[in-house]
Amino acid sequence: MKNIKWREIFKFLSGAFFVTAGASWYFAWYKVDLPFMGTTMTHEFLVFRGFLHFILFLVTFYFGFFGKRKNS
């Protein structure tokens, strides 16, 4: 079985969460409601979503770049 490179996964996810946090705040700032699977994400919800994704960005950034390294 192949080893999973978690650090690389966390690096990728940190970038993805950073972008979605910024996009959510951008749409919230201009009060744009986004359609999503038959419903609507309001600009008030996008503010919360932006904060949540920013917290997830900080967590994944830490584990991807500064987390404890295994001895190889």
C-alpha angles and dihedrals in degrees: 000000000000120000117246113233098222094177090061091047091051090049090054093046092049090059092046093050091047092054095046091048090053094045092049092051091046093055091042092051091055092040095240117162114210126213113233125181096324095321134078129246104215122217089248090058091047090060090056091044090052092053092047092050091046090055089048088049091055093049096047092042090055094049092042098049110015106024123121111285123223119236108248 
